[in-house]
Amino acid sequence: MAKLDGKVVAQNKKANHDYFIEETYETGIVLTGTEIKSIRAGKANIKDSFARIKNGEVFLWNAHISPYEQGNRYNHDPLRTRKLLMKKKEISKLIGITKEQGYTLVPLKIYLKNGFAKVLIGLGKGKKNYDKRESLKEKDAKRQIEKAFRERQKQ
């Protein structure tokens, strides 16, 4: 997992439920002036977004960054496609992997690092329904163990 030192603006909690995340990549994102202001204000949503490789470049689709309130005519389209910045070597590696059946690029987080907006994308393989049920059972069991441990600590 990539190291985060900044403020997390948006998180895709559904991604860990729907995919097995095998690798993560930290990418930069190409934004306009009003978009970065909206991100700094915490107005971004990547719940239904995905990344796709097109012509040797990585793009982020369906990420919603709300229009900036004081942006007037310079505001942006909230759902526009945004380019992600990665090294060519990483992109060529991802091209080979995503051509395999079942692999996709899923944005996990948008965060600020040293004043720049970064996107953490994960290489995910889709879960089947029984995998999702199994992970929910594990999560519930872990929660119950933690609760029992806290009750025991109180006594």
C-alpha positions in Angstrom: 0.0 0.0 0.0 1.3 3.4 -0.9 2.2 5.7 2.0 -0.3 8.6 2.5 0.9 11.7 4.2 -1.8 14.1 3.3 -5.5 14.8 3.9 -7.7 12.2 2.4 -10.4 14.0 0.4 -12.4 11.1 -1.1 -12.4 7.4 -0.5 -13.9 4.5 -2.4 -15.0 2.2 0.4 -17.0 0.1 -2.1 -13.9 -0.9 -4.0 -12.6 -3.2 -1.2 -16.0 -4.9 -1.1 -16.2 -5.4 -4.9 -12.6 -6.2 -5.8 -9.5 -8.0 -4.5 -6.9 -5.2 -4.6 -3.6 -6.7 -5.6 -1.4 -3.7 -6.2 -1.7 0.0 -5.7 -0.2 2.9 -7.6 0.1 6.6 -6.6 -0.7 8.8 -9.6 -0.9 12.5 -10.1 -4.0 14.0 -11.7 -4.4 16.8 -14.3 -6.8 19.4 -12.9 -8.1 22.9 -13.7 -7.8 25.7 -11.2 -11.4 25.5 -9.9 -11.1 21.7 -9.6 -8.1 21.8 -7.2 -10.0 24.4 -5.1 -13.0 22.1 -4.9 -10.8 19.2 -3.9 -9.1 21.3 -1.2 -12.6 22.1 0.1 -13.3 18.3 0.2 -15.9 18.2 -2.5 -15.0 15.1 -4.5 -16.6 11.7 -5.0 -15.1 8.6 -6.6 -17.7 6.1 -5.7 -18.7 5.0 -9.2 -15.5 6.0 -11.0 -13.0 3.8 -12.8 -9.7 4.2 -14.6 -9.0 3.2 -18.2 -5.9 3.1 -20.4 -6.4 4.8 -23.8 -3.6 5.5 -26.3 -0.9 4.8 -23.8 -2.3 7.2 -21.2 -4.4 6.5 -18.1 -7.7 8.4 -17.6 -10.1 8.7 -14.7 -13.8 8.4 -15.7 -16.9 9.3 -13.7 -15.1 11.0 -10.8 -17.4 13.8 -9.6 -15.6 17.0 -8.5 -18.2 19.6 -7.5 -18.0 23.0 -9.2 -16.2 25.6 -7.1 -18.7 28.0 -5.5 -16.8 31.2 -6.5 -15.7 29.8 -9.8 -18.4 31.6 -11.9 -17.7 31.2 -15.7 -14.4 29.4 -15.1 -16.0 26.4 -13.5 -15.5 22.9 -14.9 -17.8 20.0 -15.9 -18.1 17.9 -12.7 -17.9 14.5 -14.5 -15.3 15.2 -17.1 -12.6 12.7 -17.9 -9.3 13.5 -16.2 -5.8 12.4 -17.2 -3.8 10.5 -14.6 0.0 11.0 -14.5 2.1 7.8 -14.4 5.4 6.7 -15.7 5.5 4.9 -19.1 7.0 1.8 -17.6 4.1 1.5 -15.1 1.5 2.1 -17.8 3.0 -0.5 -20.1 3.0 -3.0 -17.2 -0.7 -2.2 -16.5 -1.6 -2.5 -20.1 -0.4 -6.1 -20.1 -2.1 -7.0 -16.8 -5.5 -5.3 -17.6 -5.8 -7.2 -20.8 -6.2 -10.4 -18.8 -9.7 -11.4 -17.9 -11.2 -9.9 -14.8 -8.6 -7.2 -14.0 -9.5 -3.5 -13.8 -8.1 -0.2 -12.4 -10.1 1.1 -9.5 -9.5 4.5 -7.8 -9.3 4.0 -4.1 -8.5 7.5 -2.7 -8.0 11.1 -3.7 -5.7 12.9 -1.3 -3.5 15.9 -1.0 0.2 15.4 -0.7 2.6 18.3 -0.5 -0.1 20.6 -2.0 -0.7 18.3 -5.0 -3.8 16.2 -5.5 -3.0 12.5 -5.9 -5.1 9.5 -6.8 -4.4 6.1 -5.4 -5.5 3.5 -8.0 -5.6 -0.2 -7.3 -5.3 -3.1 -9.7 -8.4 -5.1 -8.8 -9.8 -8.5 -9.7 -13.6 -8.7 -9.4 -15.1 -10.6 -6.5 -17.9 -13.1 -6.9 -21.0 -12.9 -4.7 -19.8 -15.7 -2.4 -16.5 -13.9 -2.0 -18.3 -10.8 -0.9 -20.4 -12.8 1.6 -17.2 -14.4 3.0 -15.5 -11.0 3.4 -18.6 -9.7 5.2 -18.6 -12.7 7.6 -14.9 -12.1 8.3 -15.5 -8.5 9.0 -18.4 -9.2 11.3 -16.4 -11.9 13.2 -13.5 -9.4 13.7 -15.9 -6.8 15.0 -17.4 -9.2 17.5 -13.9 -10.3 18.7 -13.0 -6.6 19.2 -16.2 -6.0 21.1 -15.6 -8.9 23.4 -12.0 -7.8 24.0 -13.2 -4.3 24.9 -15.8 -5.7 27.3 -13.1 -7.9 28.9 -10.8 -4.9 29.3 -13.5 -2.9 31.1 -13.8 -5.7 33.8 
